[in-house]
Amino acid sequence: MAYMALYRKFRPLKFSQVVGQEHVEKTLKNQIKNQRIGHAYLFTGGRGCGKTSTAKILSRAVNCLSPVDGEPCNECEICKSALAGTLVDITEMDAASNNGVDNIRDIREEVEFIPTSAKYRVYIIDEVHMLSTGAFNALLKTLEEPPAHVIFILATTEPQKLPATIISRCQRFDFKRITVSDIMKNIKYICDSSNIQIEEEAQRLIANLSDGAMRDAISILDRCVSDGESIITEQKIRELAGVPQFNYLVNMTKAIVTGNSEDALKIVRELLDEGKDLNVFLWELIKFQRDISIYYVDKSLLDYSEKQLEEIQSLTKLSNQTLYLSLISKLSDVQSSIKWSTEQEILFEASIIKLCLENNKSGIGESGKGQTPINVIASVKEEMANVNSDLKDRVLTILKENEKMRIQADLITTTIEYKDDGIVHIIFNDVLNPVSKSNFQKEETKIAIKQAVQKAMGKEVSVKYDNFK
Ligand SMILES: [Zn+2]
């Protein structure tokens, strides 16, 4: 393969190459230099901010035969086999797919043995919040008395989901969201070292689109480069990333605030026909609502052309600032609900129609305005029916796997249903006995149910008790 993706070519191999996390870099290098290495680390922070890269660097640094100023040399035989992924003493595990108690039990048995060729056995557990309660308990036992030759590096985007007992056993490092200017600087560096020409505005747009994730920024860059352009322009990135034109944002906003679902759907169709990414569109739409809200306060803060500002002004006359502010949170809800769905288009259309109906002051059916296309609603209903056909069984099975027998038994008399409010309802058909009732009120029960439901649904979703008595 002649072309090596920039993502692979520029992945950080030393602490100093990880962008925007100097506070982590400094502490870890000092620990290596002073031989004061911990046995359990917890790396927290948003996606793409360098947690896994840092974990891999740390796993080499602690084992490197000739570390340089706290960094791995990346040259010795240990570093080389670690980089090639053949060093058996370093284990990477994704807790999203290996979350059971058996996976951790395997590790617990393994840690008793001394490392094969390196100094330490290192276990990197990614997305550690996905572990089942049983697995957490098993892990905790190892963390309480870790053998001297073992190091755990746990990484998570959601530390609030970890048991406090786990957190308290770890040295915690909070990774920061990478700033736009740091991402721009790194993009510039990558382009300069690869003889790629890039406009400054293009750097800014990539940085904004990547939302604090360096990995995403480089992959956008990769797509532009493989397209063979001599210079990367802002316009090129707009096309490639499917960033919608300004008029789409104006027209969609207008359709929503005037409650015109017909127009709104027409725009969705056009976006899809042009191959635009709905997630990117939503993200732009949310930012646009924020900008409209800012216009009410101080339009000089906005970065638009005169003509575009006139368009924004006309939108401010259609409604008020409170409505635009409320749209930011409503559209954010839509964003999180469609993100992991396999039925993005249907859910997106249904959500937009719902927003239109909320704002439809003229009433349904009047002169073609605000009509709800029946086929869209019908297909959403069909999707709900598909999800619900075996949802309850799946939730119960997962609870059993997680060794939550008591909760599983108590849930058998309930109905578990995903409804069109986007929430999974636990419907209590019978009056509960006092023991079951107090069990359902416990925070740990609620967490266990929510985890099982989210796993069964394959996405983030809220859970609600109905008819609880
Ligand atoms: Zn080395």
Boltz pocket constraint, residues with backbone or C-beta under 6 A from the ligand:
constraints:
  - pocket:
      binder: B
      contacts: [[A, 60], [A, 63], [A, 64], [A, 65], [A, 66], [A, 67], [A, 72], [A, 73], [A, 74], [A, 75], [A, 76], [A, 77], [A, 78], [A, 79], [A, 80]]
      max_distance: 6.0
